[in-house]
Amino acid sequence: MKTIVQKYGGTSLATKESREKVVSKIIEKHKKGYNVVVVVSAIGRKENPYSTDSLIDLINKNSISKRELDMILSCGEIISAVVLSNALSENGYKSIVYTGYQAGIKTNKDFGKAKIIEIEPNKIRESLKNNYIVIVAGFQGATKEGEITTLGRGGSDISAVALGKALDSKWVEIYSDVDGIMTADPNIVPNARSLETMGYSEVYQLAEDGAKIIHPKAVEIAQKYNIPIKIKNTFSDKQGTTIESTETLILNGKKNFENEKVITAITYKKDRIQVIIYMDTEEDNTEKLMEELTSNNISIDLINFFIDKKIFTIDKEDLKVVESILKKGKYNYKLIKNCCKLSAIGYKMQGIPGVMARIVKALSKKGIKILQTSDSHSTIWCLIEEKDTNKALTALHEEFKLYK
């Protein structure tokens, strides 16, 4: 029998009615003869008493070790898994629940953002042989010493794809409350549409740049091992989005390069701060500055280095540390706060002239000030003022006719 891994997010498990939808989708695959392994997130969001955020609110993060914090954070997914197992039992289907540790997910000791080292899914395989539906608590694993670890926010996606690799899953299904990957955030751009297919690289970039549909690390694993991912809506029967290599999609006739748009989708990331450092041209301290930022685990983005100034962006959360470094080094600097990084993504843009010009023109027509730009072979980034985010997304969606 072929194995399929399904992952259900918190909104899919938040209510009795939504769990009934989940159960019906699991049973549907089980009846078709598939071995079904289900990975679950914690139930609901912040307002739900068993969500990850609610569990965090139970304790003072400043007075607890990362080890103990991971122990309480892992509880939400375990509760979710048992509740779903009970729902399957009520429908006459036998299931078994495993924690990440019991499922054989081994990680390093980096509490709060652990990395999976290996998976030994022997218990899962044995349960599948006995016709059980297997439910695994996502977002977690354990060190070789048995210490509970968590994989970081969105880690259940990583759990699902990593298990898909370990179990030779035919594909991995990621369920949420949206109809697949959209051309833009539908809450901002009402005529955004669902994309039928996307390549790994495009989806990875979307996820890295703010789209919250799937964890970028999960896409990275899928791409490395060529595992197809299907992004679907728990609450509808629409086909969603299939993620594979662009070459495979073209080869199988699922993508026609000639008919593809230059831009596939747009996304954004708020809470960015632009840092402009005015340098002494006679004494270049760039190397020292970079070393200090690196040693403090500061990630910088949209990097433009000139002889007389260095420009880059940081996350709002890192401002305090960065300012401390700049003041200590007596740098002459300027901060532009409340910025947003806009990303226009499309594998077909490589070698196509005029794409940046179209973006600049579309934003300028709406009176949107561009603070900085950068590009790669498949992405163009623009830093804008946060207040213009919605207007900018709509403008680019219209310019590239992504609604068609």
Residue, then its C-alpha position, 0 to 999 in steps of 0.5 A: m500500500k502507498t503512504i500519504v502524509q497529511k498535515y492539518g493546521g490549527t484552524s482545521l482543528a479548532t472546532k468540532e465541525s472543522r474536525e469533522k471535515v478533517v476526519s472525512k478527508i482522512i477517511e476518504k484517503h483510507k478508503k482508497g487504500y492508502n496508508v495515512v499518516v496525519v501530522v497535526s498542529a496545536i488546536g486553533r489560534k491565540e484565543n483557543p486555550y490549547s493553542t501554542d500562544s495560549l500555552i506560552d501565556l501560562i508561563n513567564k518566558n523570562s524565568i524559564s529555561k528553553r528546555e522547560l519551555d519546549m516541554i510546555l510548547s509540545c503539549g498543544e500538538i499532543i492534545s490536538a492529536v489525541v482529540l483527532s484520534n478520538a474523532l476518528s474512533e467515533n467514526g469507527y476507525k482505529s488510530i494511534v497517536y505518537t509524539g515526535y519522540q515516539a514517532g522516531i524524530k531525532t533532533n539536535k539540542d537547539f531548544g526552540k529551533a531544533k533541526i531534525i537529524e534523522i527519523e526512525p519510523n519503525k513504530i509508524r510502519e508497524s502501525l500502518k501494517n496493522n491498518y491503523i491511521v497514524i497521528v503524529a504530534g507535529f512541531q516536535g522531536a527529541t534528542k538522542e537522550g530523550e529531551i523534548t525539542t520543538l522545531g520553531r513556529g510553523g514546524s509542523d510543516i517540517s515534521a510532515v515533509a520530513l516524515g514524508k521522506a522517511l516513509d517514502s510518501k507518494w506526496v505530502e498534503i498540507y491543509s489550511d483554510v485557504d484554497g492553495i497558494m494565492t497570487a497575493d494575500p486575498n485579505i488585501v487583494p480580493n481578486a487574488r486567485s489560487l495557482e494550480t502549480m508552482g515550482y519549489s524555488e518559487v514557493y520557497q521564496l514566497a515563504e521566505d518573504g512572508a507568505k504564511i502558507i508553508h514553512p520554507k524549510a519544509v519546501e527545502i526538504a521537499q525540493k532536496y528529495n523531490i517530494p511533491i506537496k499539495i496545498k489544500n483547503t480543509f473546508s473545500d474540495k478545490q484541487g489546491t496547488t501542487i508543488e514540484s520541480t519546475e522541470t517536472l511540471i513542464l515535462n508532465g504538461k502541468k506548466n507551459f513555459e510560453n503561457e506563463k506570466v513573468i510574475t507568478a505571485i507577490t507577497y510582503k513582509k512588514d516590520r522592516i527597518q532600513v539602516i543607512i550607515y555613512m562610512d569614513t572613506e579613509e577607514d572602512n569598518t565594514e568587515k568589523l561591522m559585519e562580524e559584530l552583526t554575525s556574532n549577535n545572530i543578526s540577519i540583514d537583508l536588501i544589502n547595498f554597499f557603496i564606498d561612502k555608505k552601507i544600506f541594509t534592512i533588519d527585522k524590527e525585533d533586532l533593532k535594540v541589538v543593532e542600535s547598540i552595535l552602531k552606538k558602540g562603534k560610533y557609527n554615523y547612521k540613520l534609521i527608517k522605520n515602519c518599512c515593508k519588503l515587497s516581493a514579486i516572484g516568477y521563474k520566467m522573469q530571468g532574462i526578460p527586460g523591463v520587469m523592474a521598470r514596470i514595477v517602478k512605474a506601477l508603484s510610482k503611478k500610485g504615489i508609492k515611494i520606493l526606498q530601495t530595490s534588489d533582484s535575483h534571477s526570479t525575484i524583485w524586491c522593493l522596500i516601501e513605507e509600510k502604510d503603502t503595503n495594500k496599495a502596492l500589492t493591488a497595483l502590482h497585481e493589476e499591472f501583471k494581471l495576476y487575476k487572470 
